[in-house]
Amino acid sequence: MTVKTEAAKGTLTYSKMRGMVAILIAFMKQRRMGLNDFIQKIANNSYACKHPEVQSILKISQPQEPELMNANPSPPPSPSQQINLGPSSNPHAKPSDFHFLKVIGKGSFGKVLLARHKAEEAFYAVKVLQKKAILKKKEEKHIMSERNVLLKNVKHPFLVGLHFSFQTADKLYFVLDYINGGELFYHLQRERCFLEPRARFYAAEIASALGYLHSLNIVYRDLKPENILLDSQGHIVLTDFGLCKENIEHNGTTSTFCGTPEYLAPEVLHKQPYDRTVDWWCLGAVLYEMLYGLPPFYSRNTAEMYDNILNKPLQLKPNITNSARHLLECLLQKDRTKRLGAKDDFMEIKNHVFFSLINWDDLINKKITPPFNPNVSGPNDLRHFDPEFTEEPVPNSIGRSPDSILLTASVKEAAEAFLGFSYAPPMDSFL
């Protein structure tokens, strides 16, 4: 079978079509991997490792904060050392307070489950993390950073809210807003790309959320369609704050190597200090993907993809408006000092001509009707969740506390490492 394509002035053979499908399948599978797991995979690929950029990147595969990179190395903290973030505001919450109904997401350290609170009869998304896995990968700081960012998100409409958190001896529990309109990634998978008005609406709500985080001196660092949810009406909800960096002032920088491979900004790959403009690069990459179906510099070959990000000029097909082209060129500017947002952060994005049709006051107050309605019938409507998750049985251990059984030494160490994790908002915040 041969498909004629006049624009390309050539032919698209069946074998080429199969190749394109293989690229998309590989892309989807790769996107489910964490950066650390992904780096381990390419480290075992002899061809990829020969590429000088990849060799350079692999040398810093373990995230390091800049203040540690220049200091004399010290031994890693023992898991038994206490990380005290303050007294618990909710010491009585426990897993048996919930009916855990379905698995709706998975990550490196645990699962996200749909749960109904037995007393309140309210539905929540409960993120359950294994302390042992966190400690093994020395990720305590990132988990605590996620909790701290959730605590700071008091009222923004496009950021997921934390209701309370608690812990058992071996697990951490985040009790979050339940959002069931589906990941942006899920909808992109099904529709391949979006029309420009729909992409503009999502990009505006995402930019608003990022601008709010920046106003709190927080850099998000991991914007991708998997971390962008739609609520039941079709509005954006940003989630997963595990890679956020706190206390980054307007001109402040950090050097941690983290993120998702397809969305890493050039300055991150170059191991240079970077600032909050890294989030605007990621916004450009997500907008490009919404309009074209794949990230801007994507390649199945990791070494080639990194080389594209660092060196290849941005290529834009002529099927988008001039304002969209200009915004993508400004956001995907390889020099962060020249990138849109470098001078006046969110205000520069807000005032770009691409968003001239957006009334930002109406946007923040959710007065703009979303271009797509997920049409969910209620909390039990899971049509927009990947069956890969929802068909998985809920582990019995999720709702069981090991506090009443004899604990092993490793579980005791894990329990001590997360003292102060639990949180419940003050009672007046519910009024």
FENCOR-V999160 format. One record per helix or strand of 3 or more residues. SS is the DSSP state (alpha for helix, beta for strand). FROM is the first residue (numbers start at 1). LEN is the number of residues. Records with the same first field share a line. If there is no record, write none. Layout:
SS: FROM-LEN + FROM-LEN
This chain:
beta: 2-4 + 10-4 + 98-9 + 110-8 + 123-8 + 162-6 + 171-6 + 228-3 + 236-3
alpha: 14-18 + 35-9 + 46-4 + 52-7 + 66-4 + 95-3 + 131-6 + 140-13 + 184-8 + 196-20 + 225-3 + 261-3 + 266-4 + 277-16 + 302-10 + 322-10 + 336-3 + 346-5 + 353-3 + 360-5 + 387-4 + 396-4 + 402-3 + 409-9 + 427-4
